Amino acid sequence: MKIIGNALPNLPWEERPSGSSEIVWRYSNNPVIDWNPTPSTARIYNSAVLPFNNEFVGVFRADHKNGRANLHFGRSKDGKSFQIDDNIIPWQDEQGRPNPVSYAYDPRFVKIDDWYYVVWCDDMHGASIGLGKTQDFKIWIRLPNPLMPFNRNGVLFPRKIKGTYRLLSRPSDSGHTPFGDIFISESPDLIYWGKHKHVMSKGGKGWWQGTKIGAGPTPIETTEGWLLFYHGVSNTCNGFVYSFGAVILDLEEPNKVIYRCGDYLLTPEKPYETAGFVPNVVFPCQNLYDAPSGRITIYYGAADTYTALAFCRVEEVFDYIKKHHENI
């Protein structure tokens, strides 16, 4: 089993700690983004990073000091230390007219052909999926909202499948949703979306994903299927807990689950995950990989406060998913 993709020799990476048997292990210098990272922002988390010209660029969820979230652009030499613009990304329509969002959060970032696409949650008279694109990180073109509200966790596949773009989403209500399954939609042009299909439900024998689930980073293409990390939520006497696991989807029919892990891969344990603005959250939004070595780096939000890194190897993740496979 191998990743289908490019080499990334400068992948942000740290080897598994000596004596550890963890399938996914944390960066020893977490968090990589702390409180008050720019003059106008209080917290940056649930963000997405991509390689660009031997360095890295990212779209970051920033909670401003008035409490409202929006998206900022940033750069990094090594994928670990970031210089983030203090200004909000200036969206415009395809005619060049300003087309700002009232709020935006939890972006996913993917390169398809010659464009970099951003998918996020925004306001269309309620929580909905936003979609935009750029080629130079200066002109940011906002496209029509792909789906009706209420919806969150929009994630584009990194290429067309059987001639159409594919988008994962999690239909939901406008509050802190106590329910939610993952669906997939198709589009010939990133404008008109349809052929909606159910992918997977919350639940299972365990409780970590019993309340709701949502797609995480861009799916990774492998020789055995699409590897998708996703978050699951449990509802405890002290509130929601966000963990994350993984699933393998069929390459040509990605609404079909091949293997799904009944156990989580990462759950809140460290102080920066269990204490913060919203305690007990690990929320994956992006993964980078080096295809030849099978190494994967995951960017995740911690406690709705910090940005953190975790690492794994694709063959070990696959083995773990298959070992703990559960039909749900």
N, C-alpha and C positions, 0 to 999 in steps of 0.2 A: 504494500500500500504506500503510495507516494502522493505528495502535493503536485498538482498540475499548475505550474506558474513559473515565475522568474526567480532568479537568485537575488538575495539582498544581503550581501556580505557585511554591511554595516548595520544590520538589524540590532536594535537595542536589546541587550541580552545579558543574562547572568546565569551561570550554571547552578544546578540544584545544590542546595547546601549539603555539605558532607554529613552522611548518616541519615539523610531524609529519604523517605519513600513517597513523598507527595507527588501526585500526577501533575498538579498545577501548584507552582510555588511562587511566593511573593518576592519582589525586589527588596533587597536588604536596606535600600535607602528610601523606601516609601515613607510618606507620600512625595511625589515629584512636583506637585503644585499644592501649596498650603493656603491658609487664610489670607485675604486681602492681597491678591496677586498683582492687581493694577490699581491706580488711584480711584477708579470709579466702581470697582467690583469687590465684592466680599468673598465670594467662593467661585471656584471653577472646577467642574467635575462633569461626569457623563459626557465625555468629549471624544473626538476622533482625529487620528493622525495618519498621514500618508507619506511615503518617500517621494522626494523631488530633488533632482539634480544633486545626488549624493548627500542631501540633507533631508529635512523633514518639514512638512507644513501641516497645519491642523485647523479644524473648526471647533471652537470651544464653547460649551455652555457656561455662561457667566451670570451669576445672580448679582444684580447691582445692589447698591447700598440702600435703595428704596424697596428692595425685596423682589423686584421684577426681573425675570430672566430674559436674556437675549444672546445672540451669537457673535463671537469675536474671532478674528483670524490671528494665527500665530505661527512662528517659525522656530526651528531648533536645529542645532548642528548635530546633535547626537540622539534625538528622540527622547531625551530624559530631562533636559533643562530647556525651558521655553521662554521666548520673548513674545508676549501677547499684546496685540494692539489694544489700546484703551477705548478705541472707538468701535461702535457696533458695525457689523458688515452692512454696507450700503446697497441694499437690494434695489434693482431697477427692473422695469418690464422690458420686453424684447424690442421696444421702440426707444429705449433709453430714458424713459421717464421714471422718476423715483417711485418705488413700490415697497415701502417699508412694512415690516410686521409689527404688530402691537406687542407681541412677546414671542419667544422662540426658545426651545430647549431640547436636550437629548439628541444632538445631531449624529447622523452617520455620514460617512464621507467615502466615496468610491470613485475610481477612475474607470470610465468606460470609453474605449476608443480614445479620442483626443480631448474629451471633456472630463472635468472633475465635477461630480454631482454631490449635492448635499440634500439629505432627507432629514426632516426635523419635525417636532410637534409645534404647531402654531395655533392661531386663533381664527377660526372661520365660524364665528358665532358659536363657539365651543371648541373643545380640543379636536384638532384635525391634523392631517399629514401635510407638511409643507415640502416643496421641491424646488431646487434651484441648481444653477450650474455656473462654472467659470472655467476659463482657460489660463488666465494670467494672475488670478487672485487680486485683481484690481477692479475689473468689471464683473459684477455678480448679478446674473440674470435670474429673476424669480419666475418660475413657470406656474401654470395653473395648479391649484390643489388637486392631487390625483384622486382622492376619495372624499366622500361626504363625512361630516362629523357624525358621531363622535369616534375618534380613532387615535391610536398612539403607536409608537414603536415601528415606524416605517423603515424597512431595510431593503435596498435594491441588491439584486444579484449582480455580480461583476461582469456579466456578459449576457447576450441574448441566448435564450433556450428555445430551439425550434422556431427561430425567427421572431420571437417577441421578448420584450423586457419583462422581468418578473419582480414583483414587489410583495414582501411580507408585511403584514400589519396585524394589529390587535384591536379590533373594534371594542369600544368601551363607552362608558358614560362620561360626564364632564367633571365628576368628582374624583376622589382617590379610589378608583374603581375596585370594588370587591369581587370582580369576576373578570374572565377574559381568556379566550383561546386565540391561536394564531391561524390566520388565513393567508392566502396568496392570490394575487391578481395579475392579469396580463395586459400588455399594451404594445401596439405596433410602433408607437411614436413618442411615448412618455407623456402624452396628452390625454388620450382616450383609454380608459381602463375598464376591464370587464373580465368575464370568465372566472369569477371569484370561486375559490375552492377552499374548503377547510383543510388545514394541515395537521394540527394537533391540539389536544385539549389539556387543560389543567388536570391535576389529580394524580392517580396512582396510589400504590400502597403506602408510600411515604407521604409526609406532610409538607416537605420543603417547597413543593410546587402545587399545593392543594387549593390555594385561593385564586391565583391567576398566574399566567406566564406571558412572556413577550420576547420576540426575537432580539438578539443582541448585535454583535458585529456582522459585517459583510460575510456571507457564507464563503468558505474556502473550498475550492474545487479539488478533489482528489480522485485517484483511480477507482475508488470504491463508492463514491458518492459525495454529496455536498456536506461538509462539516459545519454545523451551525451551533455556536454557543448561544444560550438563551438564559434569561433570568426566570426564576420561579419565586413565588411569594407564599409564605405561610402567615397565618393570622394567630398570634399568641395573645395571652392575657395582658401582655404589655405592648401590643401593637404589631404592625407588620414587620416581617424579617425577609430581606431579599438575599437570595443565594443565586449561584448559577451552575448550570449543567450543560450537557451537549447532546446533540442528536445527529444522525446521519440520514440525509434525504436522498432520494433517487436522482441521478444526474439528469435524466431526460423528463421525468415527471416529479418535480420537487415538492408536490403536495403529498407524495407518498413517503412515509417514514420507514426506513429499513431497520435501524437500531435506535433505541432511545434509552438513555441512562436513567435508571430509577434512583440513583444516588447523586447528590450534588458533587461538583468538582471543587467549589470554593464557597464558603459561608462566612459571615462576619465573625472574626475572632480577635483581630488585632485592635488596639485602642483606637486607631484612626478609622476603623470600620464600625466599631460598636458605640463610639461616642462622637457626636458632632451635631450639625443642624438637624439631621434626621438620623437617629441612631440605627444601627443594625442593617446596613445596606452595603452590598457589593453589587455593582451594576455594570456589566460589560458593554462597551459601545464600539470598540474597534479591535481588530487584530491585524498584525503584520506577520509576514512569514518569509523564511528563506527556503525556497522549494527544495534545493539539492540536499540540505541537511535535515529538513523536516522540523526545524525550530519555529515556534510560534510565540509571539509576544502579544499580550492582551492588555489594552488600556481599559481601566474600569474606574467608575466613580465609587468613592467610599464615604458612607454616612452623609451623602448629599453635601459634602464639604470639600473633599480632597480628590485629586487625581492620583491614581496609583497604577503600578505595573505588576503583571504576573507573567509567568513563563511556563511553557510545556513543549513536549515533542509529539508530533502528530501520531506516530505509531503507538505511543503509550496511551494517548487519549482514545484512540480507536479501540485498543485492547480493553481499556477500562469500560468504555461504553458497551462493548459486546459482552463483557463479563457480567455487567450489572443491567443488561437489557431488560426492559419491562414493557409489555404491551399495555397501553393506556387508551 
